[in-house]
Amino acid sequence: MQVFTSYESLPDDVRNGVVAIGNFDGVHRGHQAVINEAGRFAQARGVPWSVLTFEPHPRRIFAPDGPPFRLTPADAKARAIEALGVGALIVLTFDKSFSERAPDSFVHDVLVEGLKAQHVVAGYDFKFGHKRAGNCELLLHKGQEEGFDFTAVQAHNDDAGEVISSTRIRDFLIAGKPRQAADLLGNPFEIEGEVQHGKEIGRTMGFPTLNLFMGDYMHPANGIYAVRVEVNGVSHDGAASFGTRPTFGGEDLIFEAHLFDFVGDLYGQNVRIQLIEYLRPEKKFDGTDDLKAQIALDCDQAKKILAHF
């Protein structure tokens, strides 16, 4: 997949095609429906298939002091979109100036002059432009004026008939329900990052851990999880803790994962951790012996869950 950070001077093998447009945080099953609809149109016409998205997420510009909320930061989002088979990803910088752009200007400059789009596809609730004045109705109208087709993809529902959304996914993760979140995402919620040096408390208790800081990722429920960790393309089962380590008087949130079948030094390496199941809330223990006994029980429970996942 080709990746571009400007809509100007795009190559011919990206322009004159079908483009899916949206923020696509999470690239969940509803987002996939939008992107894949664009792909079907592109394949039928034999033209390029691209996705147009924005970074950082608008919420970071309008609520900069808010808590972390991203399901898929930029790199993870790009990887998920590439996995769908998209030919090109155009990532436009979203800042205050961009947010004040008139919807008509965005359509003409970006979609018509920049991408020379034959067909634009968006989710039914897509909004854009100054004060979010642009919507699907405007895209349909401007398409008729400017010479491109437009398709609004309706809400995609789960098996219970409820609309799949990034908000519902976040709510499930905050409630300690990663399996329900995975059902909407189409895959387990995943955290990616570089392994950091920690205080090596786990190592002294016989359970060495790799430490990640969450960065822009939203914070799931504090507690213990059964996880699957990818290291250099190899998957490992494990148990992980997200929280403040209250037994040791910790204050900073940190994600620690113990891999069951790994021996080695991972400092500085990039890993991907999938949350498979929530085991229990975080708890303060009276001492390290009680904590070690509980960690052993957590690992046994995680192994049983992961053996059937």
N, C-alpha and C positions, 0 to 999 in steps of 0.2 A: 504494500500500500504506500502510495506517495503521500507525503505530508507537506502542506504549505501553510504559511502564516500570513499570507496576503491574498486578496482576490485579484490583484493587478498582475498582469503579465503571466497568467497561467498558461501552461502548454496546451496545445490543441487536443492532446489525448485526455484532458480533463474537462475542457469546455464543451459546449454544445451537447450536454448530456442531461441526465436526471439527477437531481440533488435532493437529499433529505436534509431538513434544517431543524435544529433544536439544540437545547442545552445537553440533553441526554445524560444527566448525572445518574450513574448506576447502570446505564445501558440495560435496563431491565426488559422483561418480556414485552411490555407496552412499547418501549423505545425500539426494540428489535422489530416489532411489527411495522413501525413507520419506516425504518431503514430498509427492511426487506421488501416492503411495497415499492420503494424507489428502485430497488434492485430488479424486481420483476418488470417494471416498466422499461428500465434500461436494457435488460436482456431482450425484451420483445422488440425494441427499436434498434438494437445493435449499437447503442451509444454508451458513452462513459457513465459510470455510477459513482457518485461522490456524496460525501456528508459534509455539511457546513455547521460548525459549532463555535462556541465562544469560551474564552478563558481570560481571566478567572471567571468563576461563576458569578452572575450578577449580584447574588446575595452577598458576596464578599465585598462588593463595592458599596452597596446600599446599607449594609449592616456590618461594617468592618470589625466591630467589637463583639459580635455575636459568637456563640460557641462553635467549634468545628462541626461541620455538617456534611462534608463530601462523602459520598459512597464510592466514587471513583475519581480520584485526582487525575490530572491531565494525562499522565503516562498510562495509567490503568484504563482510562476511558479510550484512549487511542488503541490500546491493545485489544480491548473488547470489540471495538468497531472493526478493526482489521480482521478479527476472527470470523466476522460475518461474511467476508469476501469482498468488502468495499474496495474500489480501486484507488480512491483519493480522499484524503481528509483535509479540509480547509479550516484552520483554527484562527479565528479573528480575535484580536485583543479587545476585551471589553473593559472600558474605562468610563469615567464620567462624560468625556467628550462623545464617545461612541453612544452612550445611553441617551444623549440629547439629540441624536440624529433623527430627522423626520422619517416616518415609515416610508413615504413615497421615495425619498432619497435613497434609503437602504435598498428598496426593490430595484430602482433604476440603476444605481451605481454598482451594487454588489451582484444581484441576481441577473440583471440584463446585460450590462456592459462588462462586468467582471467575468462571470461564469458563462454568459450567453446560454442560460438554462433553457432547455426545451420543455422541461417538466419539473415542477417543484412539489415536494411532498412534505407535509408537516402533520403533527398531532393536532387533534381537534381543538385543543386548548392553547395552542402556541400563540404567544404575544411577543411583540417586538416594537422597537422604535421608542421615541420620546413618550414618556408616561405610559408605556405599553399600549399605545394607541393603535398599533398595527395588529391585525388578527387574520384569521383564515378568510373571512369575508372580504377583507381588503386584498389579500393575495389573489383570490379568485377574480376580483374586479380588475386589479392591475394586470393580471395575466391576460385577460381579454384585451386590455389596452396595449400591452407591450409584446404580446405574441408568444406567451408560454402557457402551458397547461398547468393546472393546479389540482392536487388531491389532498383532502383532509382525511386522515385516518381516524376512525372513531375509537372510542375508549376500548381498551383490551381488558377483559375481565378474567379473574381467576376461576377456579372450579366452583367456588361458592357464589359466583355472579357479582363479586365486588370488583371495582375498578382497580387495576394495578397501577401503583404510583410510587414515586420515590418517598413521599411522606409516609405511606403505610409501611414501607420497608424500614425506614428509620424508626418508626414506632415499634415494630417488631423487635428490632435490635436493642432498643432501649429497654424493652420489656423482658429481655433475655430469651428471645424466641428466634434463634438463628435459622432453624429449619423452615419456619414460616417465611422468613425473609428470603431464604434461598429459593423457595417455591415461586416467589414473585420475580426474583432476579433471574432465575433460570440456572443458577449455579450458586455455591456458597459465597457469602460475603467474605471478601479477601482483603487482607492488609499487606502491603508491600513496603519494604524499607531496608535500610542498611543496619546490620547488627552492630549495636553499640556496646561499649564497655560499661559494665555495671559494678555492683559492690561484691559480686560473686558469693552472695549469701546462699543461693541454691547449691552451688558447688560444695560448700562446706557441709551441707546436709546430705550430700549424695545424690542431689538432683540438679545437675548443672543446667542452666538456662541460657537461651539467647535473648537479648533485650532489644526491643524496638520502641522508638518514640512515635506517637501517632501522627504528628504533623497535622495535615489538613483533614485527615480521616475523622468522620464522626465517631463519637465515643459510644460503644455498645455498653450494655449493663456491666457494672463492676462484678467480677466473680471469676469462676473457674470454668474452663471450656475444654472439650475434646476438640483437637485441631488436626489439620493435615498441613504439613510444611513442605514447600518445594525448595530444595537446595540444589543449585546447578542442574536443574532439570529432573532431579530425582525426588520422589515424594516420600515423606517420612510421617508416621503417626506420632502424636504427642498430646500432652496436656499443657494448658496455658493459663496464666493468670493475668487479668487486667484490673489494675487498681493501685492502691497506695501502699501496700504491704503494712497493714495496721499493726501486726505483731511486732514490727521493728520501728514503729513510730514514723513511718513514711508519710510524706505529704504530696509528692509529685506523682501524677498518674504515669504508669509504665506498663508495657505489655511484655510479659516474660513467657517463653515457651520452652518446655523440656521435651526433647526428642527421645523416643524410646530406643531407637536403634542407630544412634549416631555417636561417633567418637571423633573429635577433632576440633579445630579452632575455626570459628566462623566470623570472627571480628572483621568488620569492614566489608563483608560480603552482603549481597542483596538476596533477600529471601521473600517468599510469598506465603502467607499464613491464612488458611481458610478456617473460619469458625464453623464447626460441624454441629456441636450440641452444647448447650449450657448445662453445667453440672450442679453448681451451687453458688450462693452469694459469697462475697468476700467476708472473712471473719477474723477477729482478733483472738489469738490463742494465748494461753497462759505462759507458754514457753516453747522452745524449739522441739522438744520431744513430742509434744502434742501435735505440733505443726507437721513434723516429719511423718507421724502416723497417719494424719489426714491426707497428706500429699500421696502417700502410698495407696491409700484407698481411692483417691481421685484418679491416679494413674490406672489402677485396675478397672475402674468404671469406664474410663476413656477407652481403654483397650477393647473392652467388650462392645462398646458402641461402634467403634471404628472397624471392628472385625466384620460388622454387618452393614457397613455403609459403602 
